[in-house]
């Protein structure tokens, strides 16, 4: 395999930016954001250079590695800190640095009036560095460092405005739920090391075919747990909605385009394990299918524009996980949907930020309406993202989502029919709730607050959105032209060798998907465009609506299952500590104090009483000796 | 004469001395009682020396006398000093160490 010496710069540049801005403090306030943006852009430039170098090599020679240093060396247990750039990671590198740089530029304007803008950019750079380490690590252990790093950056950024207690709580919620997933990843690494003796991707891929099925299944399930935590999949999905407490650029970058897709990356990267562990693979599919419906349903009831988009993210990642669980046939499509989703979701989130910018930070869609007249650029770019996500040809989402639905139908047997139907149903609901967002925000009658003065955002904000919108129009077409992305990824994820038993012809699947979209859009138009919409959510709704509004009871479930027993456990532990452990310690101390204060009385200061004690002691001693020797 | 009788006298003297030390307040009397105990011990040493037929006990008795003489010198000096400063020779008055 080729080696390269410039991979480290991908990570080192943004990391240096984060260090400079955090250590430099207020001195860097004036130019910190420019430095951070420049470093992110230069990391993107290194990525482009690596891509061109990669394209210049033959298919077998494309992957490059760089050993940074020997990390852990104990006897024959050796782990290097090493980077691996192959066809899969370059996709991510360009997505992270490309979208990341655009979002840096957007944030310069969006965060202009925030006095902590420098700190914000430091965290953004930290995130970029950690995320790059995640996708560039050549072993699970290196990946884990990045995995924790993005978790930290996400925590810091969700709680960026932690002067509001609710936001601070949201960041803690995200962090704690992520920890559950992280535990899965660390278990997976431990099992892999114990049973396979290595943690590098190449090493595991080599020994996996000889490994026991049970071990591989265990590793696969643990990796899935990790993926559900990071990617907000069922059952660890509840944190994503609250994560919208962070500034909107953060939601766009971390909680839509990059970090939350790390779970999909993990599954695709671990294809050599999942391919050999059908049980784990089936679980991946189930998790994906449940989440894509769950997220879509939650999306239908959200009035907060960012939370609606977050629910949509959850649902779209459900599609990706579903695709990744379908084996070699689906890996490339999962990655394709991930990339196109990165474009259109980031563009829509930034669009939402632009709307909020013009509407006094209002997020309630019921107080928007008719903004298309006042924010034409935001409207057009948002509409392009909207058409992409609901899957209208020839926008990006059509190609990528259609491919996943089609692969799901072709999974074979009953499984294929169920998965395909779920994916189709998801597509219909997606069309409904995204149209709802679109109509409530841009086209229906204005329901603004009195002090709202909507206006278009400055160029520094709309130019990045426009670039992303172009991506959400063109990327799908480019990726599928001549199976470009599928062929590109085949050396990494393996070829789909199985028989092509097509349940439904591709054209039929596309037709069904389009029909689903039309139905979804039509319902939304009837309900929200043609009917009057109130500017407060109606109260007299069915129990089902109320249930969906409460996120399908996900928080109530977590509260009942984990939080309350956890509190009880803490209380018991506290009582145990206070009563038993402290009791023993204090008891010993009190005994010493008590006996001391009793014995103190004998210290009278009278020489005669001391003499009496000496006498009594001597007599007792002699008597004792006499008794013993007799 | 049965040497045991000397031992009875010695233990009687020791007991009188010990009781005197514990019950009397006057430092001079206490001091005399201490001397009484020392002499009781000396008597016992000499008697045991006689019983065992060697000189070890007698030698020890001489040592005791020398030490006792030194002790008397020092002890009386202390008692006189205390009397001068406090106008009292009661051992119970000299209980300041407690505080």
Interface residues (C-beta under 8 A of the other chain):
Chain A: X603 X604 X605 X606 X607 X608 X611 X612 X615
Chain B: X18 X21 X22 X23 X25 X30 X91 X92 X94 X95 X96 X97 X98 X99
